[in-house]
Amino acid sequence: DQQVKQNSPSLSVQEGRISILNCDYTNSMFDYFLWYKKYPAEGPTFLISISSIKDKNEDGRFTVFLNKSAKHLSLHIVPSQPGDSAVYFCAARGAGGTSYGKLTFGQGTILTVHP
Amino acid sequence: DTEVTQTPKHLVMGMTNKKSLKCEQHMGHRAMYWYKQKAKKPPELMFVYSYEKLSINESVPSRFSPECPNSSLLNLHLHALQPEDSALYLCASSHLQGARGYTFGSGTRLTVV
């Protein structure tokens, strides 16, 4: 049972436009949601996070939105740059019990930003 | 120092070999993790150490044996692996509280022949 899902395996966007990456989750026992960026042959790099009690967090070109009623979050990148091309993973952090602190990852979305 | 350092970067081992993967961080993080990532898949949690004690073992086969000698070091001892164990092994660390999640190392690319 996959608790964190990214249903779009890939996304292609023109440079300067907005990239929107989506993520859905099925378990409410998460305290933070995070986005990671991964280049080939490297470990994932933290991008931005949002607390489960917030609905928006912004950091420069990156904004994460959380819709708790829909169990959905999205990452907006504006403006998109070719250097943003990578695999983006959504992750959810366990809030308690045996899952406290544990990150569960989505399948990832390959973002390609064309010049 | 804001990095997690993993060695070696690449490892090829036979099914009868014994090898170890090493991970080091000096950020004062008291939680350390081993993840396994196969191609085109998300990272999968293997082990969690909290204050140098094993707190989570995600039903990992005993041919993988973790060790946390101190708060900065994490090892993964490998013995009698199978070809399907070939993957990218990622180490990560984090504070036990806070919003930034984990800091990942660059991983060890393991090939079992």
Interface residues (C-beta under 8 A of the other chain):
Chain A: Y32 L34 Y36 A41 E42 G43 P44 T45 F46 S49 S51 F89 A91 R93 T98 G101 K102 L103 T104 F105 G106 Q107 G108
Chain B: V4 Q6 A31 K40 K41 P42 P43 E44 L45 V48 S50 I56 L90 A92 S94 L96 A99 R100 G101 Y102 T103 F104 G105 S106 G107 R109
